[in-house]
Amino acid sequence: MVEPLRTRALDPSSIEPQYCRAIYEEIGNRLGLVLARDASPVPLRCENWQIGLQRWTASRLQLFQTVASAIEDQVPLHRFGEAGKPEVGTP
């Protein structure tokens, strides 16, 4: 019975960094060429969905920043003094 050919995983530490970088750049360049050919334009409904999602995210971020600033106004901030113990103070 013939045993299948076994391959060992290459240990990246056995390759010098400049060669690793060159290999990664070559893979990235080839992958970029392949993906650029296969890319199709984004459908309009997806673009509209993305715009809506960005608007919703911006509104949520603004709300969270408002809530966070309100909490900061109510809760004293803890600062660490020279002894490493927290000191209660206000901004």
C-alpha positions, -999 to +999 in steps of 0.1 A: +000+000+000+014+034-009+014+060+018+002+095+008+029+122+005+031+141+037+040+177+037+054+196+067+042+230+075+069+255+069+081+272+101+079+310+094+108+316+118+131+295+095+127+321+067+144+355+068+121+384+073+129+400+040+119+369+021+087+365+041+078+401+032+085+395-005+064+363-004+035+381+013+037+410-012+037+386-042+006+368-028-011+401-021-004+414-056-017+382-073-047+381-050-055+418-058-054+411-096-077+381-093-102+399-070-102+430-092-112+409-122-140+392-104-154+423-087-188+434-099-204+468-091-224+470-059-262+469-066-280+501-059-302+486-031-270+476-012-256+511-016-288+525-002-287+500+027-251+510+034-260+547+035-289+540+059-266+519+081-240+547+082-267+573+092-281+550+119-246+544+133-239+581+133-271+588+152-264+560+178-228+573+182-241+608+189-266+594+214-240+574+232-216+604+234-244+624+249-252+597+275-215+592+283-210+629+289-241+631+311-227+601+332-193+618+334-209+649+349-226+629+376-199+604+386-166+617+401-135+607+382-109+586+399-073+597+395-042+580+408-019+600+430+018+595+435+014+568+460-007+548+435-039+552+454-070+565+437-079+601+445-114+613+439-116+646+420-136+664+395-123+675+360 
